[in-house]
Each structure stands twice: as structure tokens, then as C-alpha cells.
Amino acid sequence: MVKTISITQARKNIFKIADDIQKTGSHYVLTENGISKVVIMSSEEFDSWTETLEIMKDFPNIEKDIKEAEADYKSGKYTQYPNLFLNEVSF
């Protein structure tokens, strides 16, 4: 859930806001003169977004790649993929 408050209100209630974000997973949009300035979210959520953006940079066509892999799996073509294990490991 997104909650919008002024920076002045946030300054007065920063500890309450931090607790609320941790408990509910909500986001706060802080405004100045009615204009959005920043968003506050949990560090866990921020880390998740950062990781997602890094993956999107590394794999710009990830949706297409996933669809191709799914099609290869359904058709059995995946069995022709190179084996990454040169020597099978037994436990």
C-alpha cells in the first residue's frame, strides 16, 4: 500500500513510519508543496528491486529467453543442451 505524506509530517513521525513499513511492507511517498520528492521503502524491498534491475541489465531479453526455455522443455529439446557437469558427482 502506498501512503502519501509531506516531508514535514514524515520528519515528525519517522520512527513510526519506519516501523509501519517494516510491518506492512507499505511505501511512503514524501511530498514538498504537494509535489512528490522521495519514496521510502524497506531495505529488503529496495534490495529486491536492485537485484531485479541488475538481472534485467544482465539479461535484457529474459522474458523471451524464459519462453524459449519453456518451449524447449515441453518439446524435449532441452535434452540436447550441453551438460555442465563434466564428471557426474555422486553423493
CORDA-V824330 format. One record per residue. N is the residue number from 1. SS is DSSP state (a for helix, b for strand, c for the rest). PHI is phi as a letter, one per 30 degrees, with the letter a starting at -180 (* if undefined). PSI is psi in whole degrees, -180 to 180 (NA if undefined). Layout:
n: <N | N>
ss: <SS | SS>
phi: <PHI | PHI>
psi: <PSI | PSI>
This chain:
n: <1 | 2 | 3 | 4 | 5 | 6 | 7 | 8 | 9 | 10 | 11 | 12 | 13 | 14 | 15 | 16 | 17 | 18 | 19 | 20 | 21 | 22 | 23 | 24 | 25 | 26 | 27 | 28 | 29 | 30 | 31 | 32 | 33 | 34 | 35 | 36 | 37 | 38 | 39 | 40 | 41 | 42 | 43 | 44 | 45 | 46 | 47 | 48 | 49 | 50 | 51 | 52 | 53 | 54 | 55 | 56 | 57 | 58 | 59 | 60 | 61 | 62 | 63 | 64 | 65 | 66 | 67 | 68 | 69 | 70 | 71 | 72 | 73 | 74 | 75 | 76 | 77 | 78 | 79 | 80 | 81 | 82 | 83 | 84 | 85 | 86 | 87 | 88 | 89 | 90 | 91>
ss: <c | b | b | b | b | b | a | a | a | a | a | a | c | a | a | a | a | a | a | a | a | a | a | a | c | c | b | b | b | b | b | b | c | c | b | b | b | b | b | b | c | c | a | a | a | a | a | a | a | a | a | a | a | a | a | a | a | a | c | c | c | a | a | a | a | a | a | a | a | a | a | a | a | a | a | c | a | a | a | a | c | c | c | c | c | c | c | c | c | c | c>
phi: <* | c | b | c | b | d | d | d | d | d | e | d | b | e | d | d | d | d | d | d | d | d | d | c | i | d | c | c | c | c | c | b | h | i | c | d | c | b | b | c | b | d | d | d | d | d | e | d | d | d | d | d | d | d | d | d | d | d | b | d | c | d | d | d | d | d | d | d | d | d | d | d | d | d | d | i | d | e | d | c | d | d | d | d | c | d | b | d | c | c | c>
psi: <141 | 131 | 133 | 125 | 165 | 158 | -37 | -45 | -41 | -41 | -40 | -25 | 27 | -38 | -39 | -42 | -45 | -44 | -43 | -43 | -43 | -39 | -40 | -17 | 15 | 170 | 151 | 133 | 122 | 134 | 156 | 120 | 37 | 3 | 131 | 132 | -45 | 164 | 137 | 130 | 169 | 155 | -32 | -45 | -42 | -46 | -40 | -46 | -43 | -45 | -42 | -44 | -38 | -42 | -42 | -33 | -43 | -31 | 77 | -22 | 37 | -38 | -44 | -43 | -42 | -44 | -41 | -43 | -40 | -42 | -41 | -37 | -46 | -37 | -12 | -1 | -25 | -23 | -15 | -2 | 148 | 144 | 126 | -15 | 111 | -42 | 127 | 140 | 130 | 143 | NA>
